[in-house]
Amino acid sequence: IPLSSGMILLTWQKIAPTALLYQISPSLNMEILIMLAILSTVLGGWGGLNQTQMRKVLAYSSIAHMGWTVIIALINPNLTILSLMIYIMTTLTLFMTLNLSSTTKIKSISNLWNKSTPMTMIVFLTLLSLGGLPPLTGFMPKWLILQELIINNNPTMAIIMALSALLNLFFYMRIIYVSSLTMFPTNNSSKHHWFFTPTKTTNMIPTLTIISSMLLPLIPILIIMT
């Protein structure tokens, strides 16, 4: 499917079920939530390991992130909304960048260095934020969710969720490694491309990049609000 359609499926389509989950959160069963969260995070982590298409990687990443959204719905529904908002912002940044550069495969990202180095750095920062690597924004909801699980006497679940997050971070790091450290040497003339006037808008990408990577210092305010 086109990248724009994939972006809608992974962002807009999650708002309605998450809103419904938020509304019925007091009547949810914690055992069912734990089972769904474990299945989602493990399936999303393992499924994305051997993928070469960025759309498939992001699809499995979406499955894994829904596990984090579901697990905290009963304990602290506000964190469910926060997790979804940060995920949507980060995914929008990544999809808009990939759409602008017409990149659909991991191999294509390695060629993106020759076209636009800032775009490549945005893709890498956004991937690391999706993986929850500190000190990026994606680490914020995972940190708060793990803290809530420990406070509510669920340390075993917190450990399982943290370990499953390493699977996601691993295949994000693998994408960055393949794209940057294993790039095939090219002639010097091919590394300089003339920059034509862009036909696609880029106004939202800088703002979304800042939101998806630099909001961690706001975590004390969010702790007070939640």
C-alpha positions in Angstrom: 0.0 0.0 0.0 1.2 3.6 -0.4 3.0 5.2 2.5 0.2 7.7 3.0 -2.4 4.9 3.4 0.0 3.1 5.8 0.3 6.3 7.9 -3.5 6.5 8.2 -3.8 2.9 9.2 -1.1 3.1 11.9 -2.2 6.5 13.4 -5.7 7.7 12.7 -7.3 4.2 12.9 -6.0 3.7 16.5 -7.7 6.8 17.9 -11.3 5.3 18.0 -10.4 1.9 19.7 -8.1 3.7 22.2 -10.9 6.2 23.0 -13.2 3.2 23.6 -10.6 1.6 25.8 -10.2 4.8 27.8 -14.0 5.0 28.4 -14.4 1.4 29.6 -11.1 1.3 31.5 -12.7 0.9 35.0 -14.4 -2.3 34.0 -11.4 -4.0 32.3 -9.9 -7.3 33.5 -6.2 -6.9 34.4 -5.4 -10.6 33.6 -6.8 -10.2 30.0 -4.9 -6.9 29.6 -1.6 -8.6 30.7 -2.1 -11.5 28.3 -2.9 -9.1 25.4 0.0 -6.9 26.2 2.5 -9.8 26.3 1.2 -11.2 23.1 1.4 -7.8 21.3 4.8 -6.9 22.5 6.4 -10.3 21.8 4.7 -10.8 18.5 5.5 -7.3 17.4 9.1 -7.7 18.5 9.8 -11.1 16.9 7.8 -10.3 13.7 9.9 -7.3 12.8 13.3 -8.9 13.2 13.6 -10.3 9.6 11.7 -7.7 7.6 13.3 -5.6 4.9 10.3 -3.5 4.0 9.9 -0.4 6.2 6.1 -0.6 6.0 6.2 -4.1 7.5 8.7 -3.0 10.2 6.4 -0.2 11.2 3.4 -2.5 11.1 5.0 -4.9 13.6 6.2 -1.9 15.6 2.6 -0.7 15.8 1.5 -4.1 17.2 4.2 -3.9 19.9 3.3 -0.4 20.9 -0.3 -1.3 21.3 0.8 -3.7 24.0 2.2 -0.8 26.0 -1.0 1.2 25.4 -3.2 -1.7 26.6 -1.2 -2.8 29.7 -1.7 0.5 31.5 -5.3 1.2 30.6 -6.7 -0.1 33.9 -4.0 1.3 36.2 -3.6 4.8 34.7 -5.8 5.6 31.6 -4.1 9.0 31.2 -0.9 7.2 30.3 -2.8 5.3 27.6 -3.6 8.6 25.9 -0.1 9.9 26.4 1.5 6.8 25.0 -0.8 6.9 21.9 -0.1 10.6 21.3 3.6 10.2 21.4 3.4 7.1 19.2 1.3 9.0 16.6 3.6 12.0 16.6 6.7 9.8 16.1 5.0 7.6 13.4 3.8 10.7 11.5 7.4 12.1 11.5 8.8 8.8 10.2 6.1 8.3 7.5 6.3 11.9 6.3 10.1 11.6 6.0 9.9 8.3 4.2 7.2 9.7 1.9 9.2 12.8 1.1 12.3 10.7 0.2 10.2 7.9 -1.5 11.9 5.3 0.7 10.2 2.0 1.3 13.0 -0.5 1.9 15.8 -0.6 4.4 18.3 -0.7 1.5 16.9 2.5 0.2 17.8 4.3 3.4 21.5 3.7 2.8 21.1 5.5 -0.5 19.4 8.4 1.2 22.7 9.6 2.6 23.7 10.7 -0.9 20.4 12.6 -1.4 19.8 14.3 1.9 21.8 13.7 5.0 19.4 15.6 7.3 16.5 13.4 6.2 18.6 10.3 7.1 19.4 11.7 10.5 15.7 12.4 11.1 14.8 8.8 10.2 17.5 7.5 12.6 16.4 9.8 15.5 12.7 8.8 15.0 13.5 5.1 14.8 15.5 5.3 18.1 12.7 7.3 19.7 10.2 4.6 18.6 12.4 2.0 20.2 12.3 3.9 23.5 16.0 4.8 23.7 16.7 7.5 26.3 17.0 10.5 26.2 14.5 10.7 23.3 10.7 11.3 23.6 9.8 7.6 23.0 11.4 6.7 26.3 8.9 8.8 28.3 5.8 6.6 28.1 7.8 3.4 28.6 9.4 4.9 31.7 6.1 6.1 33.1 4.3 2.8 32.4 7.1 0.7 33.9 7.0 3.0 37.0 3.3 2.6 37.4 3.5 -1.2 37.0 6.2 -1.4 39.8 4.2 0.9 42.1 1.1 -1.3 41.6 3.1 -4.5 42.6 3.6 -5.8 39.1 7.5 -6.0 38.9 7.4 -9.2 36.9 5.2 -7.7 34.3 7.4 -4.6 34.2 10.5 -6.8 33.6 8.8 -8.7 30.8 7.7 -5.5 29.1 11.1 -4.0 29.4 12.8 -7.1 27.9 10.3 -7.2 25.0 11.0 -3.5 24.2 14.6 -4.6 23.6 13.4 -6.6 20.6 12.0 -3.5 19.0 15.1 -1.5 19.8 17.2 -4.3 18.3 15.6 -4.2 14.9 15.6 -0.4 14.8 19.3 -0.5 15.6 19.8 -3.1 12.9 18.2 -0.8 10.4 20.5 2.0 11.4 23.6 -0.3 11.3 22.7 -1.6 7.9 21.9 1.9 6.5 25.0 3.7 7.9 27.8 1.4 8.7 27.5 -1.1 5.9 26.9 1.4 3.0 28.7 0.2 -0.1 31.5 2.7 -1.1 30.5 4.9 -4.0 32.3 7.3 -6.3 32.8 10.8 -5.0 30.8 12.2 -7.9 27.7 10.3 -7.0 27.6 11.8 -3.5 26.7 15.3 -4.8 23.2 15.7 -6.1 21.7 18.9 -7.4 18.9 20.0 -5.1 15.8 20.8 -7.2 12.9 22.7 -5.8 10.9 20.2 -3.6 7.5 19.3 -4.9 6.3 17.9 -1.5 5.7 20.0 1.6 8.2 19.8 4.5 6.8 22.3 6.8 5.6 19.8 9.4 8.7 17.6 9.5 11.0 19.9 11.6 8.2 20.5 14.2 7.3 16.8 14.4 11.0 15.8 14.7 11.4 18.1 17.7 8.2 16.7 19.3 9.2 13.1 18.7 12.7 13.4 20.0 13.2 16.2 22.5 10.2 16.2 24.9 11.8 14.1 27.7 12.6 17.1 29.9 8.8 17.7 30.2 8.3 14.5 32.1 8.1 16.1 35.6 5.1 18.2 34.4 3.5 15.1 33.0 4.0 13.2 36.2 2.2 15.9 38.1 -0.7 16.0 35.6 -1.1 12.2 35.6 
